Amino acid sequence: MRTAIIGGGIATLFTVSSLVLAAPAAAEERTCRGSIGATTLDNVRVPQGATCRLEGTTVQGTIKIENNARLYATDIRVIGNIQGEGHRRVDVQRSRVGGSIQLVQGEAALLRNNNVGQDVQSFENSATQRFTLNRINGNLQCKENTPKPTGGQNTVGGNKEDQCANL
């Protein structure tokens, strides 16, 4: 604090030598082993080898399914994405996903009767992928899966591509 004489009066001047800003709050990540019911979470991580069951859960961020992990989700709402890489199984039914569902280099998946705001992508998976009765606002993209994905009656706002062209 400094004092100065301005126009015959005294004024007190405050100087700020450094500004301290609060860091934005980091989104909380919940590790799921077991079951989570009707609650709201920021992000969910299903760790390697774990099994997670979500029912009626709201996730404001992203769900990540790690190597050999299993996700069974029913009637959930996800603001962000569902991302499986190296997963054992991803089973999502009667749910809403604001972002994309990405399944890469994993095993089995079942997507049934979901509303997906962006894309569904299934790449290089090595077990049954079944996509049925989904409403996908973006693209349905499937490449290099063995066996190729099955299903049908999906409504896709973008394109049905490669192995999913007929789904």
HELIX and SHEET records of a PDB file:
SHEET    1   A 2 ARG A   2  ILE A   6  0                                        
SHEET    2   A 2 GLY A   9  LEU A  13 -1                                        
SHEET    1   B 8 GLU A  29  THR A  31  0                                        
SHEET    2   B 8 ASN A  43  VAL A  46  1                                        
SHEET    3   B 8 ILE A  63  ILE A  65  1                                        
SHEET    4   B 8 ILE A  82  GLU A  85  1                                        
SHEET    5   B 8 ILE A 101  VAL A 104  1                                        
SHEET    6   B 8 VAL A 120  PHE A 123  1                                        
SHEET    7   B 8 LEU A 140  LYS A 143  1                                        
SHEET    8   B 8 LYS A 160  ASP A 162  1                                        
SHEET    1   C 7 GLY A  34  ILE A  36  0                                        
SHEET    2   C 7 THR A  51  GLU A  55  1                                        
SHEET    3   C 7 ARG A  70  THR A  74  1                                        
SHEET    4   C 7 ARG A  89  GLN A  93  1                                        
SHEET    5   C 7 ALA A 108  ARG A 112  1                                        
SHEET    6   C 7 GLN A 129  THR A 132  1                                        
SHEET    7   C 7 THR A 150  GLY A 152  1                                        
SHEET    1   D 7 THR A  40  LEU A  41  0                                        
SHEET    2   D 7 THR A  58  VAL A  59  1                                        
SHEET    3   D 7 ARG A  77  VAL A  78  1                                        
SHEET    4   D 7 ARG A  96  VAL A  97  1                                        
SHEET    5   D 7 ASN A 115  VAL A 116  1                                        
SHEET    6   D 7 ARG A 135  ILE A 136  1                                        
SHEET    7   D 7 THR A 155  VAL A 156  1                                        
END                                                                             
